[in-house]
Amino acid sequence: MKVSSLWSSVVFAALVAAMPSHAADKVTKIGVLAPLAGGSAADGSEMVDGAKLAVEELNAAGGVAGYKLQLVVGDTQNMSVDSVTSAAQRLTSDPDLNAIVTGYADYSNFEIELMAEQEMPYLLYGSTDATRGIIAPHPDKFPTVWSLNASYDAYKTAMIPVLKGLEQSGKLKLPSKKVALISTDNPYSKGIMNGLKKSFEEDGWTVTSADLLPTGEIGDWRTFLVQVRRDDPALIINTDSRPDNAAKFLTQFLEQPTNSLVFIQYAPHIPEFLKLTGEKATGVIYDLIGGTLPKSPRTAEIEQKFKAKFGYEPGSSGPAVYEEVMLYADALKKVGDPKKRLAIGKAIGEANKATAEGMLSFDPKTHLAIQSDDGFPIQFYQVWDGKRIVFSPQRHATGEFRVPPWMKQ
């Protein structure tokens, strides 16, 4: 009896080992490209956290179309061409990896070409001017590449109507129509500054400066600020998006502030900026396309998950990458096979779903998310007492604009 039982057990174990794996045991890999060194490291870590959160949630629910997802991180480090190319090639060369997501891997999005060559589903969020420039001439060549953010055109035009609205409502009185601009020479920051310069000039403003600095860490902004203090503009705009640079800029401005409204592009939305500046950030304004909608239940759900899992309130990159993974999962569920990449790309492009950033659908001519008040709106924020307050548009507002503490009214 004992020998028979033992033999039966061995035979049973052999049969189990020979049987095909249960569908849920199949694995497909998904990559995330993120800058995990340099001035964008905090944003990059948030991207990875967003991907982790989504993958763990999907796997806990049993996987997608019979597959468990395995996350692989590609570190683009300081976002140099070599670093991005190396990380992208490492991911795309893995035969078991069938999709890649990112907030942004670099400023120019040149890696889009590599993804298209590999027919790799690639979902990205940042630098939509660059994305449009690559895809729009021949959108059919990029069937698997889609941007979960809208055109940046509003970054260049929407500020003037908002300022006029604040003045008309009596919430702000600007002392002049003079604006000082400064940027770094990457495509994202430079493109926005040049667009703003054009818009302000067309509206009759005097542009007192439009300085361009090399991309990278900037420890001293005082040369620019000396000129600002001479010109005394009503508005100062810095479109460099690194939170460490932005924190130094604000700190050095406040050493001898002018009677100027201060606008900083994107950086105040990164949690690191608020950690570096503390109470000094109160009064700074910025805008965001593709940011989470603060009144959305979806936003509240994702932010609560971030806090529970990672212990912090995310900016925009973490929720964006979370939504990218979920969008890929929707497409995989519809198609059923991660190797059918073109079919998955087609399914992604046909998406029409509510996300934390708004109602998502894609423009087939550019592969960007469609921008609208119901889609992906541009939101204007002000930092106050360590909190990010949306003050425009009214339908998404969580508070009112207030005059910064250093300004005289």
N, C-alpha and C positions, 0 to 999 in steps of 0.2 A: 504494500500500500504506500509506504513512504517513498520507495523508488519511483513508483508510478506517479505519485503526486509531484515529485521533483521533476520528472521528465515532462509531465503535463505543463508545469510552470515554465520550463525552458522553452517548450514548443510555443506556448502562448506569447512569451516575451519576444521570440523570434518573429512570430506573425505580426505582432504589434509594430516591431521595428521595420518590417517589410512593407507595412501598409502605408499608403500615401498620407502625408501630413494633413491634418485638418486644415481647412481653408484659412482659419484665423492664425495658423502658425506661419503662413507665408509672409515674407518681409519685403517691403520695398523701401528704399532709402530716399530721403528728401534732404537736400542741402540748404544751408543758409549762409550766404555771404555777408560778412560784417567786418567793419574796421575795429579791431580790438586793441589797437595801440594808437598813441598820439592823441590829438585833441578831440577826436570823435569817438574815443574808446567807450565813454559812458553811453553814448547813443548806440554804439555797436553791441554792447552788452545787453542793452534793452531789446534790441532786435532778436538776439539769441534767446532771451527769456520769453519773448512773444512766441517764437517758434516752438520752444520747449513746452510752453503751456498748452498750445494747441495740439501738439503731437501726443502729449501725455493724456489729454482729455479724450482725444479720438481713440487711442489705444485702450483706455479704461472702458470705453463704450463698446469694445469688441473689435475695433479696427475699421477699415473701410474696404468694402467690396471683397472681403475675405483676406485682406492684407493688414498686417501690423506695420506701422510706420517707424522707421529708424532715422533719427536726425544726425546729420554730419555737418560739422561747422567748417567753413572755409574762411580763414582769417585774412582779410585784405590789408591788415596792418595799417600803414600810414597812407593807404590808397594810392600809392605810386602805380604806374603802369605795370611794372614788373611784379609787384605784390598782388595786384588784382588778377593779372594774367595767370600767375602761378596758382593762386587759390581756385580760380575758375577751371583751369585745366585739370587740377587734381580732382575736383568734383565731377566734371564731365567725363573723365576717363574711367570712372567706376561704373561697370556695366549694370550694377544693381541700383544705381541712383537715377531716378527718373523725373525729378523736378527740383528746381532751385528757387528760393525766395530771398528777398533782401529788402531792407529799407532803402539803402543805397550802398553800393560797393565802392563808388568813386564819384567824382563830379561830372564826368563826361559820358558815362554809361557806354563806353566803347565795347564792353563785354557783350552787349546785346548781339553784335555780329557773330560772336563765337557761339552763343546760345542758339541762334537761328541755324547755323551750320550743323549743329548737333541735333536739331529738331527737339531741343530741350524746353519743356515748359518752364518759363522764367517769369516770375511775378516780382515787380519792383515798385518802388514808391517815390523815390526822390528824383530831382533834376528832370522834370518833365519837358523842359525846353529841349534838353539834349535828346531825350527819348523821341520826341516828335520830330526833331531834325533828322534822326536816323531812320525812323520808320515811315514817315509821311510820304517821301518820294516813291516808295515801293512797298506798301503795307502787306501785299501778298507774300513777300519774301520773309515775313516775320510772323508766321501763323501761331507760334507758341509763346510769343512775348507780349505781355499785357501789363499796363501800369495801373496800379490801384491808387492813382492820384490824378487830378485834373490839370489842365493847362495852367501855367504860371502867369498867363497874361494879366490876370487881375492883380497880381502883386505889383504890377507896374502902373496900374490905372486907378485902383479902387481907393487909395488912400486920400486923394484930394476930395472926393465927395463926402467921405467920412469926416474929414476935418471941417469942411463947410457945414455939415450937419451939426457938429459940436458947437461951432460958432453961432449958428442960427438959433440953437436951443439955449444959448447963454451959458453953456457948460465950460466953454473955453474962449479966451480972447487972446489971439496971437498978436504980438507987438509989431510984426512986419510980415512981408511976403519974401523972406530970405530963407534959403535952405542950404545946409552944408551936408555933403554926402561923402562917404568913404567906403571902400570895399577892398576885398582881396581879389587877385586876378584869376580865380577859378571860374569856370563857366556859370555856375549857379549864382554866385554872389555878384560877379561882374555884370551878368545879363540883367539881373534885377535892378542894380544901380543904374545902368544905362537906360533902362526902360523908365525908371522913376525920374531921372534927369530930364528926359524928353517930355514926360507928362507935366512936370512942374514948369518947365520953360514954356510949354504951350498954354499953360494956365496963367502966365504972366508973372511967375515967381523969378526972383534972382537967385541963381545957383552960385553961391559964393565959393564953393570948392567941390571938386569931384575927384578925390584922390584915389589912387590905386596902389595897393601894397602887395608884395609877394605873398602867395598862399603859404600858410604855415603858422607856427607859434609866433605871436607878437607880444612882447613884454612891455613895450613902451609906445603909447599913443600920444605922447605929449607934444610932439612936433605938430601934428595935426591940430591938437587942442589949443595950442598957442594961436594958430590962425583963426580958429573958431572964436576964441575970446576977443580977438581984434574985430572980427566981422559981426559978432553978436547976432547970429541968425535966430529966427523964431523956431526953427525945426532942425534937428540934427538926426541924420539917418546913417546907420552903420549896417551894411548888408553882409558883413562877415558872420558866418553862422557857427563858429566854434564857441562853445560855452566858456572855455578858459579865456580866450581872447576877449569875449564880450564882457566878462566879469572885470578884467583889468581895465578895459575901456571905460566902463561905468565908474569904477572906483577912481580912476584918474580924472574923469570929468567932474566928479563930485568934490575933488580937491579945491576947485574954484569954479562952481557951476555958473553957466550963463542962464539968462531968462528964456530957456529953450525947451521945447518938448523933445524928448529923446525917444527915438524909435530904433530898435535893434532887430534884425531879421532872424527869425527862427530860434536863435540860441536861448532866449528866456523860457522857451517851452521845454527845454531839456532839464530834468531835475537837478543835474550838476550845477547849472547856473544859479539856481536858488540857494543851493548849499554854499556856493562860493561867495555870494553877495549878501545873503541874509536880508536884513531890513533895508540895506542900501538900494535894493531893487525896486522898492515901492515907488510907483509912479511911471515906470518904464512901460512903453506900449510896443506891441508887435502884432503881426497878423499871421494867419495860417490857412492854407488851402489843404484840405484833406485831413484836418485835425478832427479828433473825436467830437461829436456833438454833445455838449455837457448835459442837455436835458434828455438825452436818449436813454431808455432803459438798457439798451445794448451796451452803451458806454459804461453805465453803472455796473453792469454785470462783469464786464471785462476788467474794469479797474478794481473791483472787489476781489476778483480772482488773482490779479497781480499782487495786491496787498497781502492776501492770505498766503500766497506761494512764495513771494520774494520780499515782502516787507516794505514795499515802496509804491507810491502812486506814479504810474508811467507818464511819459510825455506822449508823443504821437507815433514814434517808430515801433514801439512794442506792440500796441494794439493793431497797427497797420500790418505787421508781419503775422500776427495772430490771425487776422482776417484773410491774409494771403493763403496761409496753410488751410484754413477752412474752405476757401474758394477752390483750392486744388482738390480737397477732399470731396467737395460736391461734384466736381468734374470726374474724378476717379470713380465715384459711386455710380455715375451715369454711364461711363464707358466700360468699367469693369476690369480693365487690364492696364496696368501702369506702363506697359511697353507700347501701347497705342498712343504715342505722344501727340501725333497730329490730331487725332480725335479728341484728346484731352484739351489741346490748345483750342480747338473749335468750340468745345463745350464751355471753356472759360470765357471765350469771347462772346458767347450768347447769354452770359449771366445777367440777371436782373433781380437783385436781392438787396435787402436792407442790411447795412453794415453800421458799425459805430461811427463811421465818417459820413454817412448819408446813404441815399439810395444809389446803388451801384449799377451802372450799365456802361458799355464801352462805345467809343466813337470808332467805327471800323476804318476810318481814314487815318487815324493817328495811333490807335490802340491805347489812348488815354481814357481814364474815367471821364464821364460827361459832367461838366460843372453847371450847377444851377442852384437856386435856393432850395429846391427839393432834392437835388443830387448832392454834389460836393460844394458847399458854399465857402466863400472866404469869410473868416471870422477875425474880428479885431479884439485883442486882449489887452488888459492892463494888469501888471503885477501890483498887488497891494497886500501888505502884511504877510508876505510869503505865499499868497494865493494867486492863482491865475483866474482873472475875472473876464468873461466875455461881455463886451459892451455894445457890439454891433456884429451882425444885424439884430434887430430887436427881437425877432422870433426865437433866436438862440441865446439871448442875453441872460447872464446870471447876475448882473449888477450894473451899476452906472459908472461912467467915466468920471474921474475926479482929477482936479488940477494937481500935478506932482508937487511934492513938498518944497522943492527948490525953486519953483516958479512964482513970480509975483503977478497977482491978478487984481 
